[in-house]
Amino acid sequence: MWAAVVAVVGTLAGGLVTGLVQGWSARLARAAHRGDARREAVLAAVTALAAAVADHRRAMWLREQVRLTGADDAAARAASHGTRSAVTAPLTTVRLLAPALADQAERAVAATFALRGALDADTLAALREAAIVAADRLIEAAARCIEDVNRPCQRSR
C-alpha cells in the first residue's frame, strides 16, 4: 500500500516539476523573442534615422553651396524641405523605442539642421563634418545599446 502511495506522490511531483520547468522555459523563450524583436525594431529605427539624416545633410550641403555662390537656390531649398520633414518620423520612432538614444539622435539631427545659414564655405565644411561626427556617435551608441538585449541601454552622455 505504501509503495502505491509513494508511486502516486512521486508521479504527481514529477508532473508538477515538469510543468514548472516547461512554464519557466516558455517564459524564457518569450522573453528572448521579445528582446530580439525589440533589438530589430531599434536597429530599423536607427537605420532609418541615419539614412534620413544623411539625406538631409547632403541636401543642406548642396543648398548652402548654391546659396553661398549667389545662384538661385529655389530647387535646392525645396529639396531640403522634403528631406527635413523625412527626419521627423524616424527621430520620433527612435525616441519612443530607445529613450537612451534620444539625446544622441537629437544631437545628430540638430547638427545637420545647423548647416543652414553657414557664413562661408569653410564654416559650411566644418558644420558638415560636425554633423557627420554626430551621426557616427549615434550609430556607435546604438551599436552598444543593441549588442546585448540582456543589458539595458545606458543613457548617452
GISUL-V447830 format. One record per residue. N is the residue number from 1. D_FIRST is the distance of its C-alpha to the first C-alpha in whole Angstrom. Layout:
BEGIN
n d_first
N D_FIRST
N D_FIRST
END
This chain:
BEGIN
n d_first
1 0
2 4
3 5
4 5
5 6
6 9
7 10
8 11
9 12
10 14
11 15
12 17
13 18
14 20
15 21
16 23
17 24
18 26
19 27
20 29
21 30
22 32
23 33
24 35
25 36
26 38
27 39
28 41
29 42
30 44
31 45
32 47
33 48
34 50
35 51
36 52
37 54
38 55
39 57
40 58
41 60
42 61
43 63
44 64
45 66
46 67
47 69
48 70
49 72
50 73
51 75
52 76
53 78
54 79
55 81
56 82
57 83
58 85
59 87
60 88
61 89
62 91
63 92
64 94
65 95
66 97
67 98
68 99
69 102
70 103
71 102
72 101
73 97
74 96
75 94
76 92
77 92
78 90
79 88
80 87
81 86
82 84
83 82
84 82
85 80
86 77
87 76
88 75
89 72
90 70
91 71
92 69
93 66
94 66
95 67
96 64
97 61
98 62
99 64
100 64
101 66
102 68
103 71
104 72
105 72
106 74
107 76
108 77
109 78
110 80
111 82
112 82
113 84
114 86
115 88
116 90
117 93
118 94
119 97
120 98
121 97
122 95
123 94
124 92
125 91
126 89
127 88
128 86
129 85
130 83
131 82
132 80
133 79
134 77
135 76
136 75
137 73
138 71
139 70
140 69
141 67
142 65
143 64
144 63
145 61
146 59
147 58
148 55
149 53
150 51
151 54
152 56
153 59
154 61
155 64
156 68
157 70
END
